[in-house]
Amino acid sequence: TMLFNILPTSLELGMVCAVLGYTVGPQFVATTMVAVVLYTTYTVGVTQWRTKFRRRMNLMERRAAQHAVDRILNYETVKYFGNEAHEVTGYNGYLQQYSRAAEQAQQSLSMLNYGQNLIISVALTVMMYLAVSGVAAGTMTVGDLVLVNTLLLQLATPLNVLGMVWREVSQALTDMENMFAILAQKALVKDRPGAREYVW
């Protein structure tokens, strides 16, 4: 991730700012830097915030699976007491909670994508306004306007990729939390020192 995403994006950002500063002026560099800082801050903040929805979704999915497996393993007891309707109701309850948590996770993802696109769009609008004003004042050419537009759009693509990578890594770590918790558990029953192997 560092080698193939962060470093190339940082290098591209530096080159874009250098070209903009040299050809059209520092106000375009400032706008670009503000947009990148806002984009990064928003992406990290919202990704951390939406982790709780992903955790709850995983919890509800796990509980539904545990409920189903436990009842299938003990189906004789369930049938003996005529408890099928009760168990189905309990399982449906877990599925409904999982569905709500998954919906919240998807809505927060949509909010993240919307905010990222909004930041890029506002930055592009501001830079286009500055460029058009420069062209109207005679301090910039139409070629400069096209250059500004092209450079910012070119910068938006790796920023989107970087945001996606950050989101996917964060989501994968959240999904693996249960596995890490199981691996971290200590055994409650341990052999005494010098205990002999049990032989059948």
PyMOL commands that set and color helices and strands:
alter all, ss='L'
color gray80, all
select helices_A, chain A and resi 2-23+26-49+51-73+75-80+84-137+142-175+177-184
alter helices_A, ss='H'
color red, helices_A
deselect
rebuild
show_as cartoon
